[in-house]
Amino acid sequence: MAQSGKPFLGTIMSVSNHKPYTYREGRIPEDPDKPSRTREKAVKYSDWCLGRFFEKARKESYWTNTVFVVVADHGARVYGSQDIPIFSYEIPWVILAPPW
């Protein structure tokens, strides 16, 4: 798509930090004394994947003309006292663009 010279929108959706928290072995440091397949480890794996993605993207010709937006669809769920767990929908996001 980048080779066409026309603007485009690409999307990627990751589900690795949703239950059952699956991810490829050997990608992140693991403590053998702690349980595997936790949300924390899945988030670390997602972070590792994003890092690899940006390492590879920097080497591509489209890097200098691209704005990357990384955003979650929701935060960790909140259960209990709130009818609508509004704080669980406060999400982090990152906008990354090479200097022009």
C-alpha positions as CSV (number, residue, x, y, z in Angstrom):
1,M,0.0,0.0,0.0
2,A,2.8,2.4,0.8
3,Q,4.3,1.8,-2.6
4,S,1.2,3.2,-4.3
5,G,2.1,6.7,-3.1
6,K,-1.5,7.3,-1.9
7,P,-2.5,7.9,1.7
8,F,-3.9,4.9,3.4
9,L,-5.1,3.7,6.8
10,G,-4.0,0.4,8.1
11,T,-5.1,-1.3,11.3
12,I,-3.8,-4.1,13.5
13,M,-5.7,-5.6,16.4
14,S,-4.0,-7.6,19.1
15,V,-5.9,-9.8,21.5
16,S,-2.9,-11.2,23.4
17,N,-3.7,-9.4,26.6
18,H,-7.2,-10.8,26.9
19,K,-8.0,-14.1,28.6
20,P,-6.6,-16.7,28.2
21,Y,-3.5,-14.5,28.0
22,T,-1.7,-16.6,25.3
23,Y,1.6,-15.5,23.9
24,R,4.6,-17.1,22.3
25,E,7.1,-18.7,24.7
26,G,10.6,-17.3,25.0
27,R,9.7,-13.7,24.1
28,I,9.7,-12.1,27.5
29,P,11.6,-12.9,30.7
30,E,9.7,-15.4,32.8
31,D,10.0,-16.1,36.5
32,P,9.6,-19.9,36.9
33,D,8.3,-19.4,40.5
34,K,5.4,-17.2,39.3
35,P,2.3,-18.4,37.5
36,S,2.3,-18.2,33.7
37,R,-0.4,-16.8,31.5
38,T,-1.2,-13.7,33.6
39,R,-2.4,-10.3,32.5
40,E,0.9,-8.7,33.5
41,K,2.9,-11.2,31.3
42,A,0.5,-10.7,28.4
43,V,1.0,-6.9,28.7
44,K,4.8,-7.4,28.7
45,Y,4.4,-9.6,25.6
46,S,2.3,-6.9,23.8
47,D,5.0,-4.3,24.7
48,W,7.7,-6.6,23.3
49,C,5.6,-7.0,20.1
50,L,5.1,-3.3,19.7
51,G,8.9,-2.7,20.1
52,R,9.7,-5.3,17.4
53,F,7.0,-3.8,15.1
54,F,8.5,-0.3,15.4
55,E,12.1,-1.6,15.0
56,K,11.1,-3.1,11.7
57,A,8.9,-0.2,10.6
58,R,11.9,2.2,11.1
59,K,13.7,0.3,8.3
60,E,10.8,0.7,5.8
61,S,10.5,3.5,3.3
62,Y,7.0,4.5,4.6
63,W,8.5,5.3,8.1
64,T,9.2,9.0,7.2
65,N,5.6,9.6,6.0
66,T,3.6,7.7,8.7
67,V,1.8,8.6,11.8
68,F,1.3,5.7,14.1
69,V,-1.5,5.6,16.7
70,V,-1.5,2.9,19.3
71,V,-4.7,2.8,21.4
72,A,-6.5,0.3,23.6
73,D,-10.2,-0.5,23.3
74,H,-10.7,-0.5,27.0
75,G,-8.8,-0.8,30.3
76,A,-9.0,-3.4,33.0
77,R,-12.5,-4.1,34.0
78,V,-13.9,-2.9,37.3
79,Y,-16.5,-4.9,39.1
80,G,-18.3,-4.2,42.3
81,S,-19.6,-0.9,43.6
82,Q,-20.0,1.0,40.3
83,D,-23.0,0.5,38.0
84,I,-21.0,1.6,35.0
85,P,-17.3,1.1,35.5
86,I,-16.4,4.4,33.8
87,F,-12.8,4.3,35.0
88,S,-12.2,1.0,33.1
89,Y,-12.7,2.9,29.9
90,E,-10.0,5.4,30.5
91,I,-7.3,4.1,28.1
92,P,-3.7,4.9,27.3
93,W,-2.7,5.9,23.8
94,V,0.4,6.9,22.0
95,I,0.9,8.9,18.8
96,L,4.3,8.4,17.2
97,A,5.6,10.1,14.1
98,P,9.2,10.5,12.9
99,P,10.4,14.2,12.9
100,W,9.7,15.8,9.5
